Amino acid sequence: MSTTLPVFNLAHQHRPDEVLEPRTSAEVVRAVRAAAAAGRRLHPVGTGHGWTHAIEGGTALLTCGLDTVTIDGERSSARIGAGCRFQEVIVAVAPHGLTPLAGSAPAVGVIGFLLGGGLSPLGRSYGWATDYVRSAEVVTGTGEIVTASEAEHPELFRALLGGKHVPGVVTAVEIDLLPLSTFYGGGLFFDAGDAETVLTTWATWSAQVPEHVNTSAALVRMPDLDSVPVPLRGRFVVHLRIAVPLDLVGADEAATLVAPLRSLASPLLDTLGVLPASGIGAVHADPVRPMPVLEAGALLRDFDPTAARKMLAVAGPQTAAPLAMIEVRRLGGRLAEPPKRPDAVVGRDAAYGLFVVSAPVPELFADAVPAAVGGLAKAMAPWASGGFQPNFVGALNQPSAFATAWPEETAGLLRSVRETYDPADVIGH
Ligand SMILES: Cc1cc2nc3c(=O)[nH]c(=O)nc-3n(C[C@H](O)[C@H](O)[C@H](O)COP(=O)(O)OP(=O)(O)OC[C@H]3O[C@@H](n4cnc5c(N)ncnc54)[C@H](O)[C@@H]3O)c2cc1C
């Protein structure tokens, strides 16, 4: 059956044989065992931000019913059900003066994000979000409920910390929270006419900033919608994003650090200021409305002014590239530190991450979008590390991107964990 699952990315027409929405871990166990007995695959589905293909047949297991957040204020931790989005967690823990290390879009599911490593707009200051996972409850492909942690099922636990496609359904995670109440940040939006000055200067500036400065730059074709602020509506803009946690520096110092960007040109919109930690979604201001998009990502070893000019030449305001957004995130800082325990995170050795989102126009998906993304990939090739961050692999990446994302030692661990916990290959992704 072709069915419209309640997911963010509408580009993929999922056709599962059945859709289940369990409300307890025991119901997940029953679903996995029934799928295994029937020789069906079972696909865990979160908020559907990260699917790179359509589900064909089998069982789609929606996790949205597993939506409980339990806070332990004394331990500064939270147990989060698999169906939770970051927004629910952020709101639940904020009264305790705590915040999770969330991604750019609070509407994204916590589990899918964590399974890929979890790159936060505060990552340079605090590391990968998986660094904060204490344990996870998993229903394995054999239908057993296990708790994975450093002490229990350590290899499965390691696979969960960045291995992305895991041999089970994660039903809940326990994570450490940050005692962060405010940060300095937001966005600077510049006109297309200033694109070269802004992007080349940001490239130089971002390479030198200290680790408490988190930043990214995006070329965005803003839709002409009422939900878009009037000065940006229907325009091509360069969006510089900033987040400086104020437990590390004062607001005045943070403002001084970003002053060179503010004086580059006259911004169309400047939203920089002191924000509550719960306002992290305002930094990227990612779309929340479901839409059909194709995506691709790559890791970069560098992004210098020459790379910025090349990018503008193939996808800048003078071109007709059907791309809604091209984003370059500065990595490094604590994201580059060696892990304190074994994990499967990818991206520590890259200086920047590149992510491309197509225009939400399915008629362009067959030819125009792949051609534009291919042209961009070719232009960026001299700066590409050759690696891929699993959370930013999309339908427009080569099929080999997932296969080659992990170094051989980690890939071997992921294979062996799959053979142990899902020998019949029941869990599909
Ligand atoms: C607008 C936008 C902004 C984003 N920003 C960031 C960001 O800042 N940082 C970052 O790291 N990533 C980011 N991402 C990527 C995002 O983290 C991934 O797409 C992630 O997979 C989304 O999780 P989800 O809940 O939507 O999972 P889904 O898209 O539903 O699933 C993705 C994969 O995870 C598996 N999965 C989901 N839930 C479970 C479960 N409970 N047990 C086992 N497997 C499961 C699915 O089977 C599937 O293979 C962003 C994506 C979008 C669209």
The ligand as a Gaussian input file, in Angstrom:
#p B3LYP/6-31G(d) Opt

LIG

0 1
 C       15.804000      20.640000       8.881000
 C       16.819000      19.628000       9.352000
 C       17.799000      20.044000      10.241000
 C       18.737000      19.132000      10.722000
 N       19.705000      19.552000      11.595000
 C       20.611000      18.673000      12.065000
 C       21.617000      19.084000      12.975000
 O       21.689000      20.247000      13.375000
 N       22.505000      18.171000      13.396000
 C       22.447000      16.852000      13.019000
 O       23.266000      16.055000      13.481000
 N       21.499000      16.433000      12.159000
 C       20.602000      17.310000      11.675000
 N       19.657000      16.891000      10.785000
 C       19.632000      15.487000      10.383000
 C       18.806000      14.674000      11.369000
 O       19.481000      14.547000      12.601000
 C       18.584000      13.292000      10.801000
 O       17.827000      13.434000       9.628000
 C       17.870000      12.354000      11.774000
 O       17.918000      11.061000      11.253000
 C       16.444000      12.744000      11.976000
 O       15.844000      11.880000      12.928000
 P       14.326000      11.448000      12.799000
 O       13.759000      11.266000      14.131000
 O       13.596000      12.380000      11.893000
 O       14.476000      10.029000      12.174000
 P       13.924000       9.451000      10.811000
 O       14.209000      10.410000       9.720000
 O       12.532000       9.016000      10.938000
 O       14.867000       8.208000      10.666000
 C       16.200000       8.359000      10.242000
 C       16.918000       7.049000      10.436000
 O       16.990000       6.752000      11.833000
 C       16.378000       5.508000      12.110000
 N       15.621000       5.602000      13.362000
 C       14.744000       6.573000      13.724000
 N       14.261000       6.323000      14.952000
 C       14.826000       5.169000      15.365000
 C       14.711000       4.373000      16.539000
 N       13.922000       4.734000      17.557000
 N       15.455000       3.234000      16.636000
 C       16.275000       2.861000      15.626000
 N       16.419000       3.564000      14.483000
 C       15.701000       4.700000      14.356000
 C       15.422000       5.251000      10.940000
 O       15.183000       3.883000      10.755000
 C       16.199000       5.869000       9.798000
 O       17.156000       4.982000       9.308000
 C       18.701000      17.781000      10.290000
 C       17.716000      17.369000       9.390000
 C       16.790000      18.288000       8.912000
 C       15.769000      17.829000       7.915000

